[in-house]
Structures are given as C-alpha cells and as structure tokens.
Amino acid sequence: TEQLPPTLHLNKDQSGIWASKVLTVNAISLSNDLQETVFEYKFSESPNVKCSSIFYSGNNDIGGLPENLDLLNTSDISFVRDSLGDLAGPISFELELETYEDGWYDLILFAIHPWNQRFSYDCISIRLDNNPPLAIIGGPSNISESDESVIMNGASSFDETWGIQGLTYIWTVFDVSGISYPEMFYSASTDQRSIAIIPDTSGNFVINLTVVDQAGNIGYASKNLLVYNAAPIVRLSIDGQPIEDNGAFTLRRDSTCILDASGSTDTANDADSLRYIWRVNNIPTYEGPHREFSWPEEVDNDFILTIEVVDDDMDSTKISVLVSDGDDAYGFPTPILFLVISAIFLTYAIMYFRNKNNESDIPKWT
C-alpha cells in the first residue's frame, strides 16, 4: 500500500581503507520503481567513535534528513539496471577529496525515493592521506674504500599525520662513476628502514630512497656518496723478519737474502691486481711480490732499498730500508770515527790553552 524507500548498503570492506585525493565508493542499492533514486552524501571528520554521528529517523522521511548534504549527479554514478530498467544492484562513484586535510573521515550516503522522499542510509569511515611522506636519508657522504659495511638510514622518514606505520621503503644504489650504464642495487620492504653498503669499490654513487605510504603517496630523497680509493698496506719481511719503514738491515756482499712483500693487503677489488716495484737508491730494479736478493754490483756503499706496492687505481704505499755492508759490521762507521776525532781534538785544544794560562800565572825565579 505504500512505496518503500530504496535499499542501500555501502561495501564495508572499504571501512578504514586509505584514500588519497580521490575516493571510489562502491555500494548496493535496489529500487522497484522506474524513477531515478536520488543520492546525497555527507563527508565530514570522524568523531571519536567512527560513524556515530549518523542521523536516525524512525520514519526515514525527508524531514529527517540532515542539512547541508551534497547531491550526487546521476551522470557521475555508474548504475546496474535490470531488464525493466529498475535499479538492480551495484553502484559506484568517485569523490574528489583533494581539498581536505589528512585524517579520519565519515562518509554517510543517503538513497532517497524521489516521490515520497523516504530514504535509506549507510556509513563508512576512511583514512584520508593526501600528502606524501617525508623521505630522509642519514649516513656519510664521503668514506674511504673498505670491506666493512656502512649504514644508510631512512628511519627518520615519516608521514606528518600518520607517522611511520605502514610505510614501504624502496632503496636503489647507482654506481655513476662508470662509462657504461650504471650498475644498480635494489631493495624494497616495509621494515627495511636502512641498508648496509659495503664500499669495497671506489667511485661515485647515488643512493635513492622512495617512501610509499598506505594511500599510495610517494616521497623521495637522494644522497651522493663518494668512496675514496684506499691505498695498499705494505708489509715487508727480509729473511722472515718484519721490517718497518725507515728500518735498517745488514747484508754481507757475498751473501743473499729473501725479500718478501706478498703479505701486503688491499681491499678485495684491488688485492688481485697489486704491483710490487723494488728500487735501489730510487732506481727501479725488480718487480714482483718476493725474490732472492744480493748486493747490487753497481753499489759501493750503503744504499736505500724501497718496495712500492701499487693498486689498479695507481695509488701506492712505500717502505724504505737502509741496507749496510755486513763486512764492516764490526768496524767504526765513518761518521762516528769523525765524531771521535773531533772530540779528541777539542779536548786537546782545551787542555793546551789551560796549561798555557797556568804557566803565565807562575812567578819566575830570581
């Protein structure tokens, strides 16, 4: 005997969903009348209890509708109709929300019969996030080549309204120092707020962090990292005994010794390509990590033996050693002998002048 209002049910799977700038609303509304159902809505900030501000009227007539509702144009709504043209089920439409601040909102949708103004309504709550998160990369900008990992930290990244919960961190590391296409490292995870980089290769790198929030907004940050090449560490031993830089070694002219610099080290990318250059009085003489060595024929006196280790970036480290003639090991070195002679002469001169002064003070016999 009376015309019932259209039915309305909002898809509750949408309740609590995230939206950014645009919200797609899915609902079901049924009507057994050819007249177009009127849809109006209210979109407002949620109270402490979500969807608790729904107006309820037992008669569901037009007098019970809240004020300041927004009308949906039928041209903006996708309808499903049956063979008779009646509203038969799912509807969908989009709401433009770009002007709203981030936060919790309630959407109350009303389906109103155009003849008797009776209505049905339903409500869902959504989390609106129109602003991208702020991506922040913490870590050094200049480091030396090393086999120890360096941490690049994105834990300071955040969303101003929604914090850090649910953020996804996408890291890319590009080696831009090469001539060809840059090499890339890629990582993505919801809990990987930092990455560990092993700077075992020198060069220029670009570290990018993309932070995606649960509404699909994206924040970017980029950081340059310069990795300096590390020079080799030289380790020299002669006849198995370690020798430090500026050290000394005694070698008899008729004997030999074993020079060994094979214990020298460098980072993994350079270790297999090290060059070992041996110099006598700064003249390149041999090349190789170790060898048997005898007194050079062209050298008459003590000489400086130098080992220089060079990596493939042309960085090098040297150790120099004074090599003395073992045949003079028990003799007086020339500088010391000269010092002794000078001391004797100085002592003689002092005694001579003292004696002379003493003689002038002795009275003559008369």
C-alpha positions as CSV (number, residue, x, y, z in Angstrom):
1,T,0.0,0.0,0.0
2,E,3.0,2.3,0.2
3,Q,6.2,2.9,-1.7
4,L,9.2,1.7,0.2
5,P,12.5,3.7,0.1
6,P,15.4,2.3,-2.0
7,T,17.7,0.0,-0.1
8,L,21.3,1.0,0.4
9,H,24.4,-0.9,1.6
10,L,27.9,0.5,1.4
11,N,30.7,-2.0,0.9
12,K,32.0,-2.4,4.4
13,D,35.4,-3.7,3.1
14,Q,36.0,0.0,2.4
15,S,35.7,0.9,6.1
16,G,39.1,2.0,7.4
17,I,40.6,2.0,3.9
18,W,43.1,4.6,2.8
19,A,42.3,7.2,0.3
20,S,44.3,9.9,-1.4
21,K,42.7,12.8,-3.3
22,V,40.0,10.5,-4.8
23,L,37.8,8.0,-3.1
24,T,36.0,5.4,-5.1
25,V,32.8,4.3,-3.4
26,N,31.1,1.0,-4.0
27,A,27.6,0.3,-2.8
28,I,24.4,-1.7,-3.5
29,S,21.1,0.0,-3.9
30,L,17.8,-1.6,-5.0
31,S,14.6,0.0,-6.2
32,N,11.4,-1.4,-7.8
33,D,10.5,1.9,-9.4
34,L,11.5,3.4,-12.7
35,Q,12.1,6.8,-11.1
36,E,15.8,7.6,-10.6
37,T,16.9,7.3,-7.0
38,V,18.4,10.4,-5.6
39,F,21.8,10.0,-3.8
40,E,23.1,12.6,-1.4
41,Y,26.1,12.4,1.0
42,K,27.8,14.0,3.9
43,F,31.6,13.8,4.2
44,S,33.0,15.1,7.5
45,E,35.7,14.5,10.1
46,S,35.0,11.4,12.2
47,P,34.1,11.8,15.9
48,N,36.0,9.7,18.4
49,V,33.6,6.8,17.7
50,K,33.5,6.3,14.0
51,C,30.2,6.7,12.2
52,S,28.5,7.6,15.5
53,S,27.1,10.9,14.1
54,I,24.6,9.2,11.8
55,F,21.2,10.8,12.0
56,Y,18.4,8.2,12.5
57,S,14.7,8.8,11.9
58,G,12.3,6.0,12.5
59,N,10.1,7.1,9.6
60,N,13.1,7.8,7.3
61,D,11.2,10.6,5.6
62,I,12.6,13.7,4.1
63,G,12.1,15.7,7.2
64,G,14.6,13.7,9.0
65,L,17.5,14.3,6.5
66,P,20.4,16.4,7.9
67,E,21.1,19.8,6.4
68,N,24.0,20.7,4.0
69,L,24.1,17.4,2.1
70,D,25.9,17.2,-1.2
71,L,24.0,15.9,-4.2
72,L,25.5,13.3,-6.5
73,N,24.7,13.9,-10.1
74,T,23.4,10.8,-11.8
75,S,25.9,11.4,-14.6
76,D,28.6,10.7,-12.0
77,I,27.2,7.4,-10.9
78,S,27.6,4.0,-12.5
79,F,24.3,2.1,-12.2
80,V,23.3,-1.5,-12.9
81,R,19.8,-2.0,-14.1
82,D,17.6,-5.0,-14.8
83,S,15.7,-5.7,-18.0
84,L,12.8,-3.4,-16.8
85,G,15.2,-0.5,-16.2
86,D,14.9,-0.7,-12.4
87,L,18.0,0.0,-10.2
88,A,19.1,-3.6,-9.7
89,G,22.2,-3.7,-7.6
90,P,25.8,-2.3,-7.6
91,I,26.5,1.4,-8.0
92,S,29.9,3.2,-7.8
93,F,31.1,6.8,-7.9
94,E,34.1,8.9,-7.1
95,L,34.5,11.7,-4.6
96,E,37.1,14.4,-5.1
97,L,38.9,14.9,-1.8
98,E,42.0,16.9,-2.7
99,T,41.0,19.9,-0.7
100,Y,40.6,18.0,2.6
101,E,43.2,17.8,5.3
102,D,44.6,14.4,6.3
103,G,42.8,12.4,8.9
104,W,39.8,10.2,9.7
105,Y,36.5,10.9,7.9
106,D,33.0,9.5,7.8
107,L,31.1,9.1,4.6
108,I,27.3,8.9,5.1
109,L,25.4,8.1,1.9
110,F,21.6,8.6,1.5
111,A,19.4,6.9,-1.1
112,I,16.2,8.9,-1.4
113,H,12.9,8.0,-3.2
114,P,12.0,11.0,-5.4
115,W,8.2,10.6,-4.9
116,N,7.7,10.2,-1.3
117,Q,11.1,11.4,-0.1
118,R,11.7,8.4,2.1
119,F,15.3,7.3,2.3
120,S,17.9,4.8,3.5
121,Y,21.4,5.5,4.5
122,D,24.7,3.8,5.4
123,C,28.1,5.0,6.7
124,I,31.8,4.0,6.3
125,S,34.9,5.6,7.9
126,I,38.1,6.1,5.8
127,R,41.6,7.4,6.5
128,L,42.4,10.3,4.1
129,D,46.1,10.8,3.3
130,N,46.6,13.5,0.6
131,N,50.2,14.4,1.4
132,P,53.3,12.3,0.7
133,P,55.6,11.1,3.4
134,L,58.9,12.9,4.0
135,A,61.9,10.7,3.0
136,I,65.1,11.3,4.8
137,I,68.5,9.5,4.3
138,G,71.0,9.6,7.1
139,G,74.7,8.5,6.6
140,P,78.1,9.7,5.5
141,S,78.7,11.5,2.2
142,N,82.5,10.7,1.9
143,I,84.1,7.4,3.0
144,S,87.3,5.5,2.3
145,E,87.2,2.2,0.4
146,S,86.7,-0.6,2.9
147,D,85.4,-4.1,3.4
148,E,83.3,-3.0,6.4
149,S,79.7,-2.1,5.8
150,V,78.3,1.4,6.1
151,I,74.7,2.0,7.1
152,M,72.4,4.3,5.2
153,N,69.5,5.0,7.4
154,G,66.0,6.0,6.4
155,A,64.4,5.6,9.9
156,S,63.8,9.3,10.2
157,S,61.4,9.3,7.3
158,F,57.8,9.9,8.4
159,D,54.3,10.9,7.4
160,E,53.3,14.1,9.2
161,T,49.8,12.8,10.1
162,W,50.1,9.1,10.1
163,G,53.6,8.6,11.5
164,I,55.8,5.7,10.2
165,Q,53.3,2.8,10.5
166,G,52.8,1.0,7.2
167,L,55.5,2.9,5.2
168,T,57.3,0.9,2.5
169,Y,61.0,1.7,1.9
170,I,62.4,1.3,-1.6
171,W,66.2,1.7,-1.9
172,T,68.3,2.0,-5.1
173,V,72.0,2.5,-5.3
174,F,73.6,3.5,-8.6
175,D,77.3,3.5,-9.5
176,V,77.5,6.5,-11.7
177,S,81.3,6.6,-12.0
178,G,81.4,4.0,-14.8
179,I,81.5,4.9,-18.5
180,S,78.8,2.4,-19.5
181,Y,75.3,2.0,-18.0
182,P,75.4,2.5,-14.2
183,E,75.2,-0.6,-12.0
184,M,72.2,-0.7,-9.6
185,F,71.3,-2.3,-6.3
186,Y,67.6,-2.5,-5.5
187,S,65.7,-3.4,-2.3
188,A,62.1,-2.9,-1.1
189,S,60.4,-3.8,2.2
190,T,58.0,-2.4,4.7
191,D,60.6,-2.8,7.5
192,Q,63.9,-2.1,5.8
193,R,64.4,1.4,7.1
194,S,68.1,1.1,6.5
195,I,70.5,-0.6,4.2
196,A,74.1,-1.8,4.6
197,I,76.5,-0.9,1.8
198,I,80.0,-2.5,1.5
199,P,82.1,0.3,-0.1
200,D,84.7,-2.2,-1.4
201,T,84.9,-0.3,-4.7
202,S,85.9,3.3,-5.1
203,G,83.7,5.6,-7.2
204,N,80.7,7.9,-7.2
205,F,77.4,6.5,-6.0
206,V,73.8,7.9,-5.9
207,I,71.6,6.5,-3.1
208,N,67.8,7.0,-3.6
209,L,65.1,6.3,-1.1
210,T,61.5,6.1,-2.1
211,V,59.0,6.0,0.8
212,V,55.4,4.9,-0.1
213,D,52.6,5.3,2.4
214,Q,49.4,3.2,2.6
215,A,47.5,5.6,0.5
216,G,50.0,5.3,-2.3
217,N,51.6,8.7,-1.8
218,I,55.3,8.7,-2.6
219,G,58.2,10.7,-1.0
220,Y,61.7,10.8,-2.5
221,A,65.2,11.5,-1.2
222,S,68.6,11.2,-2.8
223,K,72.1,11.3,-1.4
224,N,75.5,11.3,-3.1
225,L,78.2,9.0,-1.7
226,L,81.9,9.4,-2.7
227,V,84.0,6.4,-2.0
228,Y,87.7,7.2,-2.0
229,N,90.2,4.6,-3.1
230,A,92.2,3.1,-0.2
231,A,96.0,2.8,-0.8
232,P,97.6,-0.6,-0.2
233,I,99.0,-1.6,3.1
234,V,102.6,-2.7,2.6
235,R,104.1,-5.5,4.8
236,L,107.8,-6.3,4.2
237,S,109.9,-9.1,5.6
238,I,113.6,-9.9,5.0
239,D,114.7,-13.4,5.7
240,G,111.4,-13.8,7.5
241,Q,111.9,-10.9,9.9
242,P,109.3,-8.0,9.6
243,I,110.9,-4.7,8.6
244,E,109.2,-1.3,9.3
245,D,109.5,1.8,7.2
246,N,112.9,3.6,7.7
247,G,114.3,0.5,9.2
248,A,117.8,-0.9,8.7
249,F,119.2,-4.2,7.5
250,T,122.8,-5.6,7.3
251,L,123.7,-7.7,4.2
252,R,127.1,-9.2,3.5
253,R,128.3,-8.6,0.0
254,D,128.9,-12.3,-0.6
255,S,125.5,-13.4,0.7
256,T,121.8,-13.2,-0.3
257,C,118.5,-12.6,1.5
258,I,114.9,-13.3,0.8
259,L,112.7,-10.1,0.2
260,D,109.0,-10.8,0.7
261,A,106.2,-8.2,0.3
262,S,103.5,-10.8,-0.5
263,G,101.8,-10.1,2.8
264,S,100.7,-6.6,1.6
265,T,97.0,-6.1,1.6
266,D,94.3,-4.1,-0.1
267,T,90.5,-4.1,-0.5
268,A,89.0,-7.1,-2.3
269,N,88.6,-5.4,-5.6
270,D,92.3,-4.4,-5.8
271,A,94.0,-7.3,-4.0
272,D,94.5,-9.4,-7.1
273,S,95.9,-6.7,-9.2
274,L,98.7,-5.2,-7.0
275,R,102.1,-4.4,-8.5
276,Y,105.3,-4.7,-6.5
277,I,108.2,-2.4,-7.6
278,W,111.6,-2.7,-5.9
279,R,114.0,0.3,-6.1
280,V,117.7,0.6,-5.2
281,N,118.5,4.2,-4.4
282,N,115.2,5.1,-6.1
283,I,116.1,3.3,-9.3
284,P,113.5,0.6,-10.3
285,T,115.3,-2.7,-10.3
286,Y,112.9,-5.6,-9.8
287,E,109.1,-6.3,-9.9
288,G,107.2,-8.9,-8.1
289,P,106.0,-9.8,-4.6
290,H,109.1,-11.7,-3.4
291,R,112.6,-12.6,-4.6
292,E,116.1,-13.6,-3.6
293,F,118.3,-10.5,-3.3
294,S,122.1,-9.9,-3.3
295,W,124.3,-6.9,-3.0
296,P,123.9,-4.8,-6.3
297,E,127.1,-4.8,-8.3
298,E,126.9,-1.1,-9.1
299,V,126.6,0.0,-5.5
300,D,129.7,0.6,-3.4
301,N,128.3,1.9,-0.2
302,D,125.2,1.7,1.9
303,F,122.0,2.1,-0.1
304,I,118.3,2.6,0.3
305,L,116.1,-0.3,-0.7
306,T,112.4,0.6,-1.4
307,I,109.4,-1.5,-2.1
308,E,106.4,0.3,-3.6
309,V,103.0,-1.5,-3.8
310,V,100.6,0.0,-6.4
311,D,96.9,-0.8,-6.9
312,D,94.9,-0.6,-10.2
313,D,93.8,3.0,-9.3
314,M,97.5,4.0,-9.2
315,D,97.5,4.7,-5.5
316,S,100.7,3.3,-3.8
317,T,102.4,2.9,-0.5
318,K,106.2,2.6,0.1
319,I,108.6,1.1,2.7
320,S,112.3,2.1,2.6
321,V,115.1,0.3,4.3
322,L,118.8,1.3,4.8
323,V,121.0,-1.7,3.7
324,S,124.5,-1.7,5.1
325,D,127.6,-3.8,4.2
326,G,127.9,-6.7,6.6
327,D,131.7,-6.8,6.1
328,D,132.1,-3.6,8.1
329,A,129.7,-4.7,10.8
330,Y,132.4,-4.6,13.5
331,G,134.3,-1.6,12.3
332,F,133.9,2.0,13.2
333,P,131.4,3.8,10.9
334,T,133.0,6.9,9.2
335,P,130.6,9.4,10.9
336,I,131.3,8.0,14.3
337,L,135.1,8.0,13.7
338,F,135.0,11.6,12.6
339,L,133.0,12.5,15.7
340,V,135.6,10.8,18.0
341,I,138.5,12.5,16.2
342,S,136.7,15.9,16.6
343,A,136.2,15.2,20.3
344,I,139.9,14.3,20.8
345,F,141.0,17.5,19.0
346,L,138.6,19.6,21.1
347,T,139.8,18.1,24.3
348,Y,143.5,18.7,23.3
349,A,142.8,22.3,22.4
350,I,141.1,23.0,25.8
351,M,144.0,21.3,27.7
352,Y,146.6,23.3,25.7
353,F,145.1,26.7,26.4
354,R,144.5,25.8,30.1
355,N,148.2,24.8,30.5
356,K,149.3,28.0,28.8
357,N,147.2,30.1,31.1
358,N,148.5,28.3,34.2
359,E,152.1,28.8,33.0
360,S,151.6,32.6,32.8
361,D,150.5,32.8,36.5
362,I,153.6,31.0,37.9
363,P,156.1,33.6,39.3
364,K,159.7,33.5,37.8
365,W,162.7,32.6,39.9
366,T,165.0,35.5,40.7
